Amino acid sequence: MISSPKFSTFKKLWPYLLPENMPDAKLRLVLALSALVLSKVAVLYVPIIFKYAIDFLNNPTNAAVPVGLMVLYGFMRLISSTFSEIRDATFAKVAQRSLRQVGLKIFDHLHHLSLRFHLERQTGGLTRAIERGTKSIETLLTFLSFSILPIIAEILLVSTFLWIMYDFYFAIITLLTMAIYIIFTLKLSEWRISYVRKMNENDSQSQTKAIDSLLNYETVKYFNNEYHEKERFDQSLRLYEKAAVQSKISLSYLNIGQVFIISVGLIAVMILASQQVIQKTMTVGDLVAVNTFLIQLYIPLFNLGFAYREIKLALVNLESMFSVMEEPEEIKDVPDAKPINVIGGEICFENVSFSYQENRSILKDISFTIPAGKTLAVVGSSGAGKSTISRILFRFYDVIKGKILIDDQDIKSVTQQSLRRSIGIVPQDTVLFNDTIGYNILYGRMDATKAEIVEAAKQAKIHDFIESLPEGYDTTVGERGLKLSGGEKQRVAIARTLLKRPKIFLFDEATSALDTRTEKEIQENLREISKNKTTLIIAHRLSTIIDADEIIVLEKGKIVEKGNHQTLLKENGIYAAMWKRQQDKK
């Protein structure tokens, strides 16, 4: 259950309501509020003009007078509507700039959060929380500024008019009716919000399940689990349906109660006015004016419950969004961080220990060095900590103990951007953007020219394949690059990494998911592009690393063997046993 929103939410929201990059925001706010006041003043004169028109028609003396009053009556309504539109048009730019500013800030913040956060998140629920949160800003601006405040102002103005123009009792009945109406509306709306929260929670769950299922479309098909996925999705929809029905029924209760309260108040005022008309202390025009005042007042009040619910819900949604925005950045640059200066690219792990959770160590006091321009391969069984080495080298996580040096510079002391700019990675599972092949290669260095993209593709041995496609470099690759084969995706990844021009290469089981022929072709490609470059290879197939200058064997987070291919075979240890098993499978 989402906790009740606090006043602190308004404090968090305030900086976004008047965007810093919009100098005329305050002026627009003043103009919008001024237009709001003028609109309400104009609409208050409508019943008064109507009163004089009715009274004159009871005792006509000049045919031009009622025509003029009717024109003025229509003009005041026009003025009121015009100023309302001016208000909305003037403030629209401020509201939309606020939405843009918040959306951009949270998008940027999400990219600065740690890999740990992104591995634990639920994408569907997270995107819904952000979407609802940003839209809630517009909701708050609309309802607070242009619904709640105008209603309160109108109640006070109408009550004052009735007191001054007619009788103290008219004002008392009106204020009492409004007070009962508002208390009833707020209390019932508060009760209804629990159902709306349930709707939101179930909506987020259903979206999370739907996105998760569609992203794993092939897996669903492999195991014939379409019916299971449909039932799983329908479970959330059923809960949403139940909450939505309860919300609708409670809305009916609210509407009936509101109409009852307003009707009683209206009857009381009209009986009082009718008596005064009979006693000749009020005219028929006065009775019509009082009736028009109250009806004019009650119409926006019917939306009060909706406005209150939307405001409360907006605050709940904002609270969820701000909780994401307040998620701390796990990996931060130190205050005096400088760009890394990679000359040769020597990498040194000194007594490095790391764990994702306190009670489960992954790397235990490991030390090794990759001399500049040399290649080191890391092998080991699944879960030994091989891929963790690549993650801490990229500083997706910080080591718990020890340090990692590149050319004698502790990677914790340099900027993350410069560190990651220096390392080029070809991962095992290459995920491409749902865009063109050209864009996916360009992603390696966004300021590259078309000629540089083509050159990188040629070096990655994929240029000829791209040229053979009807749309060439403008061919879209589909969601996660699924329109391309595994080998084609890997070559696009290689081209992207080449375009980056890194000083250090990291191949994280880059060919383990490919067939033998494609693997050999890409392996030769990788050897060629990484020649004389410091290279770290995370390997599964030992045949791909026999030329490495050094190989280290990880077992349960510790280095248990170290040496080149021939040396490790002679030792007849873990590496030799792994080699024998893989050779026997051929």
N, C-alpha and C positions, 0 to 999 in steps of 0.2 A: 504494500500500500504506500502511495506517495504521501509524504508528510505534508501538513498544512503549510502553505506558503507564508513566509514571514515578511515583515516590513522591509527587512534588509534587501529583499529582491528589488524593491523600488530603487534603493541606493545603488545597487549593482547596475541597474538599467539606466539610471539617469545620464551617465556620460554618453550613452548612445543616442539619446533623444535629441541632442543638439550636436550633430556631427562636427568634429574639429575642422574637417576639410571642406566645410560649407560656411563661408563667412556670413551669408545672408540668412542663416537658419533662424536666428533670434528675431530678425525683422519679419520673416515669414510667419513665425509663431505669433508675434504681436498683431500682424495684419489679419491672421486667421481668427484670433480671439476677438478682434475688433469687429470683424464681419459677423461673428457669432452673436455678439451683443446687439448689433444693429438688426440682425435677423429677428432676434427675440423681441426687441422693442417694437419693430414693425408689426409682428404678429399679434402683439398685445393690443394694438390700436384697432385691429379688425373688429372685435366685438363692440367696441365703443362706436365706431362708424356705423356698424349694423344697427345698433340701438337707435341712433339719431334717424336713420333711414326709416325704421319701423314706426317710430313716434311721428315722424313727419307724414308718413302715409296714412296715419290715423286721422290727421287734420291737415290735408294738403292745402297749400296756399300758392305755391309756385312750382310748375312742372319741371323747371330746370334744376331745382334743389335735389330731388331724389336721384335724378340722372347723375348729377355731380357726385353725390354720396356713393352711388353704386360704382362709378368710375374709380373714386378714391378707394373704396372697399377692395376692388379688384387690383388696383395699383399696389396697395399695401401687401396683399398676398403675393404679388409679383416681386415686390421689393424683398420680402422675407425669403422667398425661394431663391432669388438671385444672390442675395448675400450668403445663403447656405451653400450654394454652388461655388461662390468665390472663396468661401472658407475652405471647402474641400480641395479646390484647385490650387489654392495658395500653399496649403500644407502638404499636398501630395508629394512634392519633391523632397521635403524634409523626412517624411515617413519612409519613402522608398530608399533614400540615402542611408537612413538608420538601418534598414533591413540589409542593405548591401554591406554596410560597415560591420555589422554583427556577423553576417554570413561569412565574410572574408576573414574576420578575426578567428572565428572558430575553425574554419577550414585550415588556416595557417597553423593554429594551435595543435590540431590533430596531427599535422605532419611533424610537429616537434615533440610529440609524445613518444615514449619508448616502444620498442618492438614488443615488450611484455604486454603493454596495454592493448596493442592491436591484435596480438594473438589471443587475448582473453575476451575481446569485445564481441558483441553480437551485431553484425553489420546492419541487418534490417531494423532492429530496435534502435540502434544508434542514429541511423539516418532519419528515422521517423521523429526521434526526440529533437534532433537539430532542426528538421523541417517545421515541426510544430512550434518550437521555441522561437524561431525567427519570425514566423507568421504571427505569433502572439504579441510581438512588439507592436505591429500594426493594429491588432485588436485592442490593446491597451490604449494606444494613442487615440483610436477612433472612439471607443466607448467612454473613456475617462474624460477626454477633452470635449467631445461633441455629443455625448449622450447624458452621462451622469451629472456633470456640472450644469449643463443647460436645463435639465429637469429640475434640479434643486433651485436654480436661479428663477425658473419660471414659476415654481410653487410659491416662492417668497414674493415675487412680483404680483402674481394674481391675487394672493391673499391680501397684500397691501392695497391693491386696487379695490378689491371688494370691501375692505374695511373703510377706506377713505370715501368711496363713491356711494356705498349703500349702508351696511350695518355690520357691527362688530360680530354678530352671530354668523354671518356668511363666512367671514374669515376663520372663525373658530371651527365651524363644521368642516370647511375645506381642509384646514390644517390637521384636524383630528382624523378625517378620512384618509388624508395622505399618509399620516403617521402609521395608522393601522395597516394601510395597504403596503407600505414599505417594509414594516416589521414582518408582516405575513409573507411577503415576497422573499425577503432575505432568508427567513427561517426555512421556508420550503425549498428555496433554491440551494441552501446549504445541504439539505437532505438529499436533493437531487444530484449534487456534485459527486457523491460516492458512486452513483451509477455511471456517470460520465467518466470518472477515473477508471472504473472497471472496463468501460468500453475502450479507453485509450490503451490500457495495459494489454487487453486481449488483441487489440488492433496491432500493437507492436509485436506481440508474440506471433500472430499470424503472418505478419510481414517477414519476420525473421525466418520462420519455417519455410515460407514460400521462396524467399531468396536463396536460402541454404539448399533447398531441394532443386531449384532451377540451376544453380551453380554446379550441382553434382548430377546433372541430367544423365550423363553416361552411366554413372554408378547406379542410379535408379533403374535404368534400362538393363544393365548387366544382371541385376538380381530380381527383375520382374516385380519391383516394389511400387509400381504406380498406385495400386489400390491402397497400400499402406501409407504412402505420401498424401493421398487424397484424404484418407481418414484422419491423419495427423493434422492436416491443414483444417479439415472440417471441425475438429475438436475445438480449435481456437475460434473458428467462426461461430460455433454453437454458443460458446461462452459470450462472444460479442453480441450475438443475436439476443440472448437472454437479457444482458445488461441494457441493450438498446430498447427492448420492449418495456422493461421496467422504467427506463428513462422517459419513454413516450407516455406511459400511464401516469407517472408522477407529474409530467407536464400538463396533462389534462386536469389533474387535481389543482394544480397551481392556477391554471386559466379560469376554472370554475370559481375558485375562491376569490380571485382578483375581480372578476365580473360582479360577484355578489357584493363585495365591499364597496366597489365604485357605484353600483346601483343603489345601495342603501344611502350612501352619501349624496348622490344625485337627487334621490327622492326627497331627502330631508331638506336640501337647499331649494328645490323646486316648490315644495309645499310652503316653505317660509316665504319665498318670492311671490307665490300665487296669493297668499294671504295679504301681503303688502300691496299687491296690485288691486285686490278687492277693496282694501282700506284706502286706496288712492295715494299711498305714500310711495309707490313705484308705478312706472308705466309698463305697458306691454313690451315696449322696446327694452326697458331695464331687465324684464324677465328673460327676453331673448338673449340679451347681452350676458347675463349671469349663466344661462344655459350654455352659450357659446364658449364663455371663459372656461367652464368646467370640462366641457367636451374636448376643447383644445388642449386642456391640461391632461386629461385622462388618456388621450391617444398615445403620447410618448410614454406614459406610465405603463402601458401594456407591455412595452419592451424592457421595462426595468428588470424583471426576473431574468430575461434572456441576457441583458447587458451584464447583470451581476454574475450570472453563471459563466459568461464568456470571460469576464475579468478574472474571476477566481480560477477558472481553468487555464487562462493565459498565464497567471502567476505560477500555477503548478507546472505548466510546460516550461516556463522560463527557469524555474528552479531546477528542473531536470537538465536543461541546456547549460545553465551556469555551473552545475556540478561537473559537467564535461569540461567546461572552460577553466574550471578551477583544479582539474586533474593536474598534479604536479609533473613537471618535466623531470624525468628520472636522470637523463643524461644532459648535463649542461657544460658549456664552456666555462673555464675558470676566468675570473675577471681580467687577467692580463694575458689571455691566450693570444698567441701569434700564429700566423699561417705557417704550416710545416715547410721546411726547406729540404726537399728530397734531392740528393745528389747522386749517390750510388744506389740507394734503396735497401741497405742492409736492415734486416728485421731481427730483433732479438727479444725472445720471451725469457724473462728472468723470474724464476720461482713463482709462476702464475698459478693461482687457485681461483676457481669460480664455481658458483652453484646458482641455479634458478630459484631454488627453495632452500631454506636454512638446513633442513634435515636431509638434503640430498645433494651431495657433492658431485660435480661433473668433471672438473679438472683439478688435479691435486699436485701442486708444487712442480709444475712442468717447466723445463728450461731447454731452449734450443736456439740456434742462430742460423739465419739464412744469409750467407755473404752476398754482397751486391752482385747482381748479374747471375746468380746461381739459382738452381731449382731444388726445392725440398718438397717431398711428398709425405702426406700423413695417411696412414692406413690403420685399420682396426675393425673390430666387430661393430655391429649396430649398437648405438648407445654408448660407445666408448668416449665420445666427446669430440669427434672429428669436426662436425659442422659448427660446433660451439667456438672452435678456434677462429673460424672465419667471422663469426658474429662479433666476437670481442675485438678482433683486429679492426673491423669496421666501426667499432665503438657503438654498436647497437646496445651493448651492455658494458658496464665497467667491471673490471676484475675486482675480486674481493681482497686478494693479496698478491703481491708482486707487481711487476710493471712490464709494459710492452714498449720497446724502443724502435724507432725507425731513424736510421742515421744518428743514433745517440740522442734522439728527441723523444721524451715520454709522450705517448699519444694523448694522455690526459691534459698535457700542458699546451696543446695546439688546438686550433679551431677545428670543429668537426667537419665543416665544409671543405677546408683545405686537405684534411686527412682523406676524406672520401673521394675527393677529386684526384688524389694521387694513386688510388687503387682501382683497377678495373676488374670486374668479376664476371665470370660466365657461370651461372648457377646450373644445378641439375635440372630444375623445373623452370624453364624460361617462360615467364608470363608476359605477353605482349599486350599493348593497349589496343582497344577496338578501333583502330585507325589504319592508315595506309602503311605499307612496308617502309616507304620513305620516311614517314614521321617516326616510326619505331627505331630506325637507324639514327635519325637526327637527334633522338632523345639522349644519345651519348654526349652530344655537345650542341646545345640549341643555337649557337651562332655559326654553325658550320655552313659551308656553301654546298650547292648541289654537286659540284665537282668533287668535293671532299667526301660526300656521301657515297658517290659512285666509286671512288677510289677505295673506300673502306669496304664496300660490297665486293669489289674485285679481290681484295686481299683475303676476304672471308670466303672466297670461292662461291659466291651466290649471285653475282652480277648477271651471269648468263641466264640463270633460272628466272630472275626478275624480268629481264628483257624479253623472255619468251612468253610472259603473261600478257594478255590483251591490254591491260591498263598499266603494265610496267610497275614503276615505283609508286603509282597511285592506287595499286591494288589493296583493298582493305583485307585485314587478316582475321576479322571476326573476334568474338568475345574470347579473351585470353589467348588469341592467336590460333584458335582451333581449326581455322581453314588451312593451316600449313601443317606439314608433317613434322615429326620430332626433329629430324635432321635439318629441315629448312628453318625451323624456329631457332635451333642452336646456332646456325650460321648467321641469322639476323642478329642474335645476341652477340656473336663474335664481332660482327661489323659494328654494332653499337659500341662495344667496348673499345675496339680499335679507334673509332672516331673520337673517343674520350681522350686518347693519347696518355694513358696512365704511365707512371714510373714503375708500378708494381702490378703484377698479374696474380689473380686468385681464381683457380678453377675448382669449383665445389662439386665434385662428382659430375662434371659437365657432360660426360658421355655414357654414364652408367645406364641410362634409360633407352639407349639407341641399339639398333642391330649391329652386328659385328662389322659389316662392311662400312656402314655409315660412321661407326665409331672410329675405325682406322683412318678414314678420310679426314674426319674432323680432328682426330688426335694429331695427325701430321700437320694439319692447319694450325693447331694450337702450339705445337713445337716451333713452327716457323715464326709465328707472330711474337712468341715470348723469348726468342733467342737473344741472349745477352741482357735479358731483363730479370730482375728479381721475381721469382715465381713460387707461389705456394699452391700445391695441388692436394685437394682432398680427394682420395681415390677409393674406389670400391674394387674395380678390376685391376689387378696387379700388373697385367700385361701392358697397361697404359703408362706405367711409371718406371719401367726398367732402366730408362735413360736418366732418371733423376740423379742429381749429384749426391743427394742424401735422402734416406727414407727413415721416418720414425714410426714405430708401431705403438699405438695407444691401446691400453687395456684397462678398463674401469677407471679412466681418467688419469692414468699414469703412463709415462714413457717406459716401456719394458724392453725395447730393442731399438738400436740406432745403427745406421750404416748404409752403404749402397746396396744395390740388388745382389750382386755376387757375394759380398761379405755376409749379408743376412742369410743367403741360401747355405753358405758354408757353416754358419752357426747352428743350423738345423733346429731352429726354435719356432716361435709362433709364426713368424713371417714365412718360413720354409713350409710349415704345415698348411698355411693359407694358400700358398703358391701351388702346392701339390693338389689340394682340393679343387682349385680352379682349373688346373691342367687336366685332372681326371674327368671333369665335366665336359670337356671338349669332345 
